[in-house]
Amino acid sequence: MTDKQSTLRQVQQADFVLLETGLYLNGHPACMEALAYFEEAKKAAKAARCAYEETYGPLTLSSAGGETCFDWNESPLPWEWEAN
């Protein structure tokens, strides 16, 4: 597995934890432990996404762009495995 794939895997794992914790909170909205865990999961997911995007470029359209050019269509995109 390349560094790029490993970093993307970290983003996927962090996003999974965030999603699962959010689903748990849907059924247990007053659980303070889960809420604290959710806040930590949000920070971890944001950090993983930032680490990927700083090195390899935007993962989503909302993180694309720049002051001098639109960088979304620079290839390869994260899901183009054959090019990564």
QUIWOLIN-V177688 format. One record per backbone hydrogen bond with DSSP energy under -0.5 kcal/mol. CO is the residue of the C=O (numbers start at 1). NH is the residue of the N-H. E is the energy in kcal/mol with one decimal. If there is no record, write none. Layout:
BEGIN
CO,NH,E
CO,NH,E
END
This chain:
BEGIN
2,6,-2.4
3,7,-2.6
4,8,-2.3
5,9,-2.3
6,10,-1.8
7,11,-1.6
8,12,-2.4
9,13,-2.6
10,14,-2.4
11,15,-2.6
12,16,-2.1
13,17,-2.3
14,18,-2.1
15,19,-2.5
16,20,-2.8
17,21,-2.3
18,22,-2.2
19,23,-2.3
20,24,-2.1
21,25,-2.3
22,26,-1.4
23,27,-0.9
24,27,-0.9
24,28,-1.4
28,31,-1.7
30,32,-0.9
31,35,-2.1
32,36,-2.4
33,37,-2.4
34,38,-2.5
35,39,-2.0
36,40,-1.9
37,41,-2.6
38,42,-2.4
39,43,-1.8
40,44,-2.4
41,45,-2.6
42,46,-2.4
43,47,-2.5
44,48,-2.4
45,49,-2.4
46,50,-2.6
47,51,-2.4
48,52,-2.1
49,53,-2.8
50,54,-2.5
51,55,-1.0
52,55,-0.6
52,56,-3.4
53,57,-1.2
60,63,-1.2
61,64,-1.4
69,71,-0.8
71,74,-1.2
77,80,-2.2
79,81,-1.6
80,83,-1.6
80,84,-0.7
81,84,-0.9
END
